[in-house]
Amino acid sequence: MKNFTEETTNFSFNRLPKDLQKSLSTIYSHTEPVANPLKVNAIHQGDASELLKKIEPNSIAVSVWSPPYFVGKNYEKHLSFEGWKNLLKSVIANHFSIIKPGGFLAINIADILVFKDEKMPKIQADAVHRKRISISKENILEVLAKNPTMNRNDLAKHFKCSEQTIDRRLHGNNVRGGKQETQSRVKIIGGLVENWALEAGFYPYDRRIWVKDAAWENSRWANLSYRSVDEFEYIYIFWKPGITRYDRNRLSNDEWKNWGSRGVWQFPSVRANDDHEAKFPLELPTRIIKLLSDENDIVLDCFMGSGTTAIAAIKENRNYIGIELNPEYVKLSKANILKETGVNSIITFNAN
Ligand SMILES: C[S@@+](CC[C@H](N)C(=O)[O-])C[C@H]1O[C@@H](n2cnc3c(N)ncnc32)[C@H](O)[C@@H]1O
């Protein structure tokens, strides 16, 4: 078996019980060396699923990112739902060899709240609060059962309402909504992400809820529906088997109490998405980085967008690697990093 030194593992591998040494040896051993690995403290333009293969194996302490959510943003318009699933699946799979043993992958994502489903029956709603006269179909049927010869006119007189009201109640003409459009439903994403991570070799370690501000404008269904508004997202945290460095001093007592040990995080989303359509707030990667890595570790974001994760990493004295498909966002990240931290990042452009 390969001899692992303290230098390669950060702990005394050879002092572990023999069966643990055996099961961990494949994870700790570097697989294929990568030719021209991606530079650290740099942003690389290109497709995440390709460029991740060029990162040094077992080198990333934590990877934190927010992918396209498949909600129709400009940067994901080219993707079908199948294409979107394939992208996330391959990105997660390509993380396994590059995360340090005992390290983490943190994915910020949300359920898709308006997921078009051609096969879904039309949701229709009997808007009872809109009925000015409180007679139900059942009330009419009850009277008809006792007086089978009553016609519409007799029933209207009996209930002191119009014949039209009798007709509407009996024939359900008050049922509204959804007659034309394809229906939309909620698409729950957690199960997909969990399966992709398990298939890659990771284990679900934790999940947190980020409560942001309520986005009423995303809730077109609020009419004729009991659905809630869009006001939270998930952070799924996956663990690569290995020895995890546990240091209680990474956070202060107040930080542990206020968020380190809390499953629900509450901070506002970015108010002005003026330079990028879907930034996450600095607080999000900052918390993940502080909780799950140490100074001088390498933090990865393979959907870098406007550079938020790199800014958080630099502010917390970590190194970073950024990957972003859109060349304009690569330049934007560089500019934002410079503005917020004074650091001039390297950028590379790839031909895929
Ligand atoms: C939700 S945004 C991330 C925003 C980022 N967290 C921030 O705070 O600015 C997703 C980003 O992924 C990028 N992207 C989409 N497909 C990609 C791919 N295949 N490889 C790398 N980046 C991609 C988009 O251009 C977009 O900037």
The ligand as an SDF file (V2000), in Angstrom:
LIG
                    3D

 27 29  0  0  0  0  0  0  0  0999 V2000
  -26.4790   31.8470  -10.0910 C   0  0  0  0  0  0  0  0  0  0  0  0
  -25.1670   32.5130  -10.9920 S   0  0  0  0  0  0  0  0  0  0  0  0
  -23.8730   32.5980   -9.8120 C   0  0  0  0  0  0  0  0  0  0  0  0
  -23.7410   33.9800   -9.1850 C   0  0  0  0  0  0  0  0  0  0  0  0
  -22.6240   34.0940   -8.1840 C   0  0  0  0  0  0  0  0  0  0  0  0
  -22.8220   33.2430   -7.0320 N   0  0  0  0  0  0  0  0  0  0  0  0
  -22.4950   35.5480   -7.7360 C   0  0  0  0  0  0  0  0  0  0  0  0
  -22.6690   35.8270   -6.5360 O   0  0  0  0  0  0  0  0  0  0  0  0
  -22.2680   36.4200   -8.5820 O   0  0  0  0  0  0  0  0  0  0  0  0
  -24.6480   31.2050  -12.0470 C   0  0  0  0  0  0  0  0  0  0  0  0
  -23.4800   31.5440  -12.9470 C   0  0  0  0  0  0  0  0  0  0  0  0
  -23.0790   30.3530  -13.6210 O   0  0  0  0  0  0  0  0  0  0  0  0
  -22.6030   30.7100  -14.9100 C   0  0  0  0  0  0  0  0  0  0  0  0
  -22.6440   29.4860  -15.7380 N   0  0  0  0  0  0  0  0  0  0  0  0
  -23.6940   28.9570  -16.3990 C   0  0  0  0  0  0  0  0  0  0  0  0
  -23.3520   27.7990  -16.9910 N   0  0  0  0  0  0  0  0  0  0  0  0
  -22.0440   27.5880  -16.6910 C   0  0  0  0  0  0  0  0  0  0  0  0
  -21.1280   26.5570  -16.9960 C   0  0  0  0  0  0  0  0  0  0  0  0
  -21.4740   25.5130  -17.7530 N   0  0  0  0  0  0  0  0  0  0  0  0
  -19.8640   26.6580  -16.5190 N   0  0  0  0  0  0  0  0  0  0  0  0
  -19.4870   27.7290  -15.7550 C   0  0  0  0  0  0  0  0  0  0  0  0
  -20.3220   28.7470  -15.4440 N   0  0  0  0  0  0  0  0  0  0  0  0
  -21.5940   28.6730  -15.8980 C   0  0  0  0  0  0  0  0  0  0  0  0
  -23.5440   31.8080  -15.3530 C   0  0  0  0  0  0  0  0  0  0  0  0
  -22.9660   32.6080  -16.3840 O   0  0  0  0  0  0  0  0  0  0  0  0
  -23.7840   32.5650  -14.0340 C   0  0  0  0  0  0  0  0  0  0  0  0
  -22.8730   33.6550  -13.9310 O   0  0  0  0  0  0  0  0  0  0  0  0
  1  2  1  0
  2  3  1  0
  2 10  1  0
  3  4  1  0
  4  5  1  0
  5  6  1  0
  5  7  1  0
  7  8  2  0
  7  9  1  0
 10 11  1  0
 11 12  1  0
 11 26  1  0
 12 13  1  0
 13 14  1  0
 13 24  1  0
 14 15  1  0
 14 23  1  0
 15 16  2  0
 16 17  1  0
 17 18  1  0
 17 23  2  0
 18 19  1  0
 18 20  2  0
 20 21  1  0
 21 22  2  0
 22 23  1  0
 24 25  1  0
 24 26  1  0
 26 27  1  0
M  CHG  2   2   1   9  -1
M  END
$$$$
